[in-house]
Amino acid sequence: MRTTTRIRKEDQVMVMCGKSKGKTGKISSVQISRGKVIVEKLNMVKRHQKPNDKFRQGGIIEKEAPIDISNVMLICNKCKGPVRVGIKFLDDDKKVRYCKKCDEVLDK
C-alpha cells in the first residue's frame, strides 16, 4: 500500500508565517527527508551564479527557496481557506486525505 503524506506536489497551499505570509501557491516539489516544500513563485531569494552550461551569462538570479512543511497549510476547495488535513480509510480500504473542517475528501 502507498504511504500518504499530508502535503503533496501540485497541492494548493497558503504560507502561514515568514516573509511570504498569507500568500498562496502551488507546490512544485516536496523534500520529505528535509521536511521542506518549494512553492511556485513564493519565498524568492537572490543568489550569485557563476557562468555555466545552464546559466551562460551568470550574475544574480532569483529562485524559490524551500519553506518548512509546518509553515504551510493546504487549501480546501470546498472551504476556500487553509485547513488541517487528516487521513482516514474508506470502505474499500483506500487511504485518503480529508479536510478536518468540512470532512471533504481531498484525494480524487
N, CA and C atoms as a LAMMPS dump frame, in Angstrom:
ITEM: TIMESTEP
0
ITEM: NUMBER OF ATOMS
324
ITEM: BOX BOUNDS ff ff ff
-5.0000000000000000e+02 5.0000000000000000e+02
-5.0000000000000000e+02 5.0000000000000000e+02
-5.0000000000000000e+02 5.0000000000000000e+02
ITEM: ATOMS id mol type element x y z
1 1 1 N 0.84 -1.173 0
2 1 2 C 0 0 0
3 1 3 C 0.891 1.245 0
4 2 1 N 0.439 2.291 -0.666
5 2 2 C 1.196 3.524 -0.8
6 2 3 C 1.086 4.373 0.461
7 3 1 N 2.191 4.967 0.888
8 3 2 C 2.128 5.842 2.056
9 3 3 C 1.503 7.17 1.662
10 4 1 N 0.812 7.793 2.59
11 4 2 C 0.123 9.041 2.316
12 4 3 C 0.722 10.153 3.162
13 5 1 N 1.203 11.195 2.517
14 5 2 C 1.684 12.368 3.236
15 5 3 C 0.59 13.42 3.215
16 6 1 N 0.629 14.311 4.157
17 6 2 C -0.424 15.312 4.266
18 6 3 C -0.345 16.372 3.17
19 7 1 N 0.858 16.651 2.677
20 7 2 C 1.025 17.644 1.614
21 7 3 C 1.804 16.996 0.479
22 8 1 N 1.297 17.184 -0.745
23 8 2 C 1.904 16.567 -1.916
24 8 3 C 2.174 17.593 -3
25 9 1 N 2.941 17.181 -4.004
26 9 2 C 3.205 18.003 -5.173
27 9 3 C 1.881 18.343 -5.861
28 10 1 N 1.782 19.546 -6.415
29 10 2 C 0.608 20.058 -7.125
30 10 3 C -0.529 20.501 -6.195
31 11 1 N -0.359 20.419 -4.865
32 11 2 C -1.378 20.908 -3.929
33 11 3 C -1.338 22.428 -3.862
34 12 1 N -2.497 23.037 -3.654
35 12 2 C -2.598 24.477 -3.452
36 12 3 C -2.457 24.735 -1.952
37 13 1 N -1.489 25.584 -1.558
38 13 2 C -1.222 25.823 -0.141
39 13 3 C -1.148 27.318 0.154
40 14 1 N -1.298 27.655 1.446
41 14 2 C -1.115 29.019 1.917
42 14 3 C 0.041 29.024 2.908
43 15 1 N 0.92 30.029 2.784
44 15 2 C 2.051 30.161 3.697
45 15 3 C 1.552 30.855 4.96
46 16 1 N 1.832 30.26 6.125
47 16 2 C 1.294 30.759 7.385
48 16 3 C 2.254 31.677 8.137
49 17 1 N 3.552 31.626 7.867
50 17 2 C 4.479 32.538 8.531
51 17 3 C 5.715 32.732 7.665
52 18 1 N 6.46 33.766 7.96
53 18 2 C 7.63 34.102 7.171
54 18 3 C 7.359 35.311 6.299
55 19 1 N 8.278 35.612 5.395
56 19 2 C 8.13 36.816 4.577
57 19 3 C 7.037 36.686 3.519
58 20 1 N 6.613 35.473 3.202
59 20 2 C 5.535 35.256 2.232
60 20 3 C 4.21 34.94 2.918
61 21 1 N 4.045 35.335 4.179
62 21 2 C 2.852 35.01 4.966
63 21 3 C 1.58 35.5 4.275
64 22 1 N 0.581 34.595 4.21
65 22 2 C -0.712 34.935 3.633
66 22 3 C -0.821 34.708 2.14
67 23 1 N 0.278 34.43 1.466
68 23 2 C 0.255 34.207 0.021
69 23 3 C -0.032 32.735 -0.277
70 24 1 N -0.633 32.504 -1.433
71 24 2 C -0.954 31.136 -1.832
72 24 3 C -0.196 30.771 -3.096
73 25 1 N 0.013 29.471 -3.282
74 25 2 C 0.688 28.985 -4.466
75 25 3 C 0.625 27.477 -4.55
76 26 1 N 1.128 26.96 -5.661
77 26 2 C 1.116 25.522 -5.899
78 26 3 C 2.484 24.953 -5.561
79 27 1 N 2.51 23.785 -4.942
80 27 2 C 3.763 23.142 -4.569
81 27 3 C 4.416 22.55 -5.812
82 28 1 N 5.687 22.921 -6.038
83 28 2 C 6.403 22.376 -7.186
84 28 3 C 7.249 21.166 -6.814
85 29 1 N 7.692 21.084 -5.546
86 29 2 C 8.413 19.889 -5.112
87 29 3 C 8.353 19.754 -3.594
88 30 1 N 8.457 18.503 -3.137
89 30 2 C 8.439 18.19 -1.707
90 30 3 C 9.727 17.454 -1.377
91 31 1 N 10.426 17.926 -0.342
92 31 2 C 11.656 17.282 0.117
93 31 3 C 11.346 16.642 1.47
94 32 1 N 10.846 15.408 1.456
95 32 2 C 10.362 14.742 2.66
96 32 3 C 11.481 14.544 3.677
97 33 1 N 12.67 14.185 3.23
98 33 2 C 13.765 13.923 4.166
99 33 3 C 14.169 15.181 4.937
100 34 1 N 14.058 16.345 4.304
101 34 2 C 14.402 17.609 4.958
102 34 3 C 13.192 18.28 5.606
103 35 1 N 11.971 17.805 5.285
104 35 2 C 10.763 18.409 5.829
105 35 3 C 10.469 19.765 5.216
106 36 1 N 10.764 19.927 3.932
107 36 2 C 10.602 21.212 3.248
108 36 3 C 9.776 21.047 1.984
109 37 1 N 9.162 22.156 1.547
110 37 2 C 8.451 22.207 0.276
111 37 3 C 8.916 23.443 -0.485
112 38 1 N 8.815 23.4 -1.811
113 38 2 C 9.084 24.567 -2.642
114 38 3 C 7.779 24.958 -3.305
115 39 1 N 7.351 26.2 -3.067
116 39 2 C 6.094 26.716 -3.605
117 39 3 C 6.429 27.645 -4.762
118 40 1 N 5.703 27.483 -5.888
119 40 2 C 5.975 28.272 -7.09
120 40 3 C 5.834 29.765 -6.821
121 41 1 N 6.862 30.532 -7.193
122 41 2 C 6.889 31.993 -7.138
123 41 3 C 6.697 32.575 -5.733
124 42 1 N 7.014 31.803 -4.684
125 42 2 C 6.967 32.305 -3.313
126 42 3 C 8.308 32.059 -2.636
127 43 1 N 8.627 32.878 -1.627
128 43 2 C 9.875 32.8 -0.882
129 43 3 C 11.072 32.924 -1.823
130 44 1 N 11.028 33.947 -2.695
131 44 2 C 12.09 34.167 -3.676
132 44 3 C 13.335 34.732 -2.994
133 45 1 N 14.504 34.196 -3.367
134 45 2 C 15.784 34.673 -2.858
135 45 3 C 16.707 34.949 -4.04
136 46 1 N 17.682 35.825 -3.82
137 46 2 C 18.656 36.15 -4.866
138 46 3 C 19.949 35.398 -4.572
139 47 1 N 20.516 34.778 -5.598
140 47 2 C 21.747 34.018 -5.461
141 47 3 C 22.733 34.457 -6.547
142 48 1 N 24.007 34.523 -6.19
143 48 2 C 25.051 34.84 -7.165
144 48 3 C 25.41 33.55 -7.894
145 49 1 N 25.379 33.592 -9.213
146 49 2 C 25.585 32.401 -10.02
147 49 3 C 26.774 32.603 -10.953
148 50 1 N 27.719 31.68 -10.898
149 50 2 C 28.831 31.707 -11.847
150 50 3 C 28.325 31.247 -13.207
151 51 1 N 28.922 31.71 -14.291
152 51 2 C 28.523 31.208 -15.609
153 51 3 C 28.802 29.712 -15.736
154 52 1 N 27.82 28.975 -16.289
155 52 2 C 27.989 27.544 -16.548
156 52 3 C 27.1 27.169 -17.723
157 53 1 N 26.907 25.878 -17.981
158 53 2 C 26.105 25.451 -19.129
159 53 3 C 24.656 25.917 -19.028
160 54 1 N 24.102 25.891 -17.829
161 54 2 C 22.695 26.267 -17.654
162 54 3 C 22.516 27.789 -17.692
163 55 1 N 23.422 28.519 -17.025
164 55 2 C 23.366 29.977 -16.975
165 55 3 C 24.627 30.529 -17.639
166 56 1 N 24.567 30.75 -18.938
167 56 2 C 25.737 31.209 -19.681
168 56 3 C 26.197 32.59 -19.226
169 57 1 N 25.247 33.469 -18.911
170 57 2 C 25.575 34.831 -18.53
171 57 3 C 26.114 34.913 -17.103
172 58 1 N 25.542 34.131 -16.199
173 58 2 C 25.909 34.236 -14.794
174 58 3 C 25.233 35.453 -14.188
175 59 1 N 25.706 35.912 -13.045
176 59 2 C 25.141 37.102 -12.407
177 59 3 C 24.246 36.735 -11.243
178 60 1 N 23.341 37.652 -10.902
179 60 2 C 22.433 37.451 -9.772
180 60 3 C 21.115 36.907 -10.299
181 61 1 N 20.714 35.726 -9.805
182 61 2 C 19.458 35.114 -10.246
183 61 3 C 18.502 35.029 -9.062
184 62 1 N 17.206 35.005 -9.365
185 62 2 C 16.186 34.821 -8.326
186 62 3 C 15.621 33.425 -8.457
187 63 1 N 15.47 32.74 -7.316
188 63 2 C 14.886 31.403 -7.335
189 63 3 C 14.093 31.184 -6.057
190 64 1 N 13.248 30.138 -6.07
191 64 2 C 12.431 29.817 -4.897
192 64 3 C 13.275 29.086 -3.866
193 65 1 N 13.106 29.48 -2.617
194 65 2 C 13.794 28.806 -1.52
195 65 3 C 12.803 27.87 -0.829
196 66 1 N 13.297 26.794 -0.211
197 66 2 C 12.397 25.864 0.479
198 66 3 C 11.745 26.501 1.703
199 67 1 N 10.512 26.076 1.987
200 67 2 C 9.757 26.504 3.168
201 67 3 C 9.484 25.251 3.988
202 68 1 N 9.545 25.356 5.302
203 68 2 C 9.269 24.217 6.165
204 68 3 C 7.813 23.773 5.997
205 69 1 N 7.58 22.472 5.996
206 69 2 C 6.232 21.929 5.807
207 69 3 C 5.273 22.434 6.881
208 70 1 N 5.792 22.655 8.11
209 70 2 C 4.927 23.115 9.192
210 70 3 C 4.445 24.545 8.986
211 71 1 N 5.044 25.281 8.06
212 71 2 C 4.67 26.675 7.821
213 71 3 C 3.699 26.856 6.668
214 72 1 N 3.195 25.768 6.086
215 72 2 C 2.189 25.864 5.026
216 72 3 C 0.967 25.031 5.405
217 73 1 N -0.204 25.484 4.929
218 73 2 C -1.442 24.74 5.154
219 73 3 C -2.145 24.537 3.821
220 74 1 N -2.709 23.365 3.652
221 74 2 C -3.433 23.014 2.444
222 74 3 C -4.706 23.838 2.337
223 75 1 N -5.09 24.223 1.113
224 75 2 C -6.326 24.97 0.888
225 75 3 C -7.38 23.994 0.389
226 76 1 N -8.518 23.948 1.096
227 76 2 C -9.627 23.065 0.732
228 76 3 C -10.451 23.737 -0.361
229 77 1 N -10.855 22.96 -1.374
230 77 2 C -11.668 23.505 -2.468
231 77 3 C -13.065 23.885 -1.999
232 78 1 N -13.594 23.173 -1.033
233 78 2 C -14.949 23.439 -0.551
234 78 3 C -14.969 24.6 0.455
235 79 1 N -14.025 24.597 1.399
236 79 2 C -13.96 25.642 2.433
237 79 3 C -13.372 26.946 1.904
238 80 1 N -12.565 26.87 0.844
239 80 2 C -11.886 28.03 0.249
240 80 3 C -10.924 28.71 1.219
241 81 1 N -10.327 27.946 2.098
242 81 2 C -9.377 28.514 3.038
243 81 3 C -8.401 27.469 3.526
244 82 1 N -7.397 27.891 4.334
245 82 2 C -6.427 26.937 4.86
246 82 3 C -7.058 26.039 5.907
247 83 1 N -6.774 24.742 5.812
248 83 2 C -7.382 23.764 6.718
249 83 3 C -6.351 22.744 7.177
250 84 1 N -6.674 22.086 8.275
251 84 2 C -5.871 20.959 8.726
252 84 3 C -6.305 19.725 7.957
253 85 1 N -5.36 18.825 7.762
254 85 2 C -5.615 17.643 6.947
255 85 3 C -5.515 16.408 7.818
256 86 1 N -6.488 15.504 7.669
257 86 2 C -6.469 14.235 8.362
258 86 3 C -6.38 13.105 7.362
259 87 1 N -6.123 11.911 7.847
260 87 2 C -6.045 10.727 6.995
261 87 3 C -7.031 9.703 7.518
262 88 1 N -7.835 9.136 6.614
263 88 2 C -8.784 8.103 7.014
264 88 3 C -8.871 7.05 5.924
265 89 1 N -9.457 5.909 6.296
266 89 2 C -9.652 4.812 5.358
267 89 3 C -11.1 4.783 4.908
268 90 1 N -11.32 4.618 3.603
269 90 2 C -12.669 4.486 3.061
270 90 3 C -13.135 3.042 3.214
271 91 1 N -14.37 2.761 2.797
272 91 2 C -14.937 1.42 2.928
273 91 3 C -14.144 0.373 2.147
274 92 1 N -13.555 0.78 1.013
275 92 2 C -12.783 -0.169 0.208
276 92 3 C -11.304 -0.203 0.619
277 93 1 N -11.002 0.164 1.878
278 93 2 C -9.651 0.156 2.45
279 93 3 C -8.669 1.056 1.709
280 94 1 N -9.183 2.117 1.072
281 94 2 C -8.328 3.095 0.41
282 94 3 C -8.001 4.211 1.395
283 95 1 N -6.713 4.553 1.489
284 95 2 C -6.253 5.583 2.411
285 95 3 C -6.334 6.944 1.711
286 96 1 N -7.072 7.902 2.274
287 96 2 C -7.255 9.21 1.644
288 96 3 C -7.046 10.336 2.648
289 97 1 N -6.784 11.538 2.126
290 97 2 C -6.693 12.743 2.955
291 97 3 C -8.069 13.415 2.975
292 98 1 N -8.396 14.036 4.103
293 98 2 C -9.675 14.746 4.177
294 98 3 C -9.509 16.045 4.948
295 99 1 N -10.412 16.987 4.693
296 99 2 C -10.431 18.286 5.363
297 99 3 C -11.071 18.094 6.733
298 100 1 N -10.38 18.525 7.795
299 100 2 C -10.924 18.359 9.137
300 100 3 C -12.019 19.367 9.451
301 101 1 N -12.148 20.415 8.618
302 101 2 C -13.163 21.44 8.855
303 101 3 C -14.524 21.017 8.286
304 102 1 N -14.532 20.556 7.019
305 102 2 C -15.813 20.204 6.372
306 102 3 C -15.948 18.725 6.08
307 103 1 N -14.949 17.907 6.43
308 103 2 C -14.968 16.456 6.228
309 103 3 C -15.008 16.064 4.749
310 104 1 N -14.532 16.935 3.86
311 104 2 C -14.484 16.669 2.424
312 104 3 C -13.222 15.857 2.095
313 105 1 N -13.344 14.837 1.241
314 105 2 C -12.194 14.039 0.829
315 105 3 C -11.39 14.854 -0.196
316 106 1 N -10.088 15.006 0.042
317 106 2 C -9.245 15.84 -0.828
318 106 3 C -8.657 15.065 -1.992
319 107 1 N -8.488 13.754 -1.849
320 107 2 C -7.928 12.936 -2.92
321 107 3 C -9.046 12.46 -3.837
322 108 1 N -8.804 12.532 -5.119
323 108 2 C -9.817 12.078 -6.078
324 108 3 C -9.496 10.68 -6.552
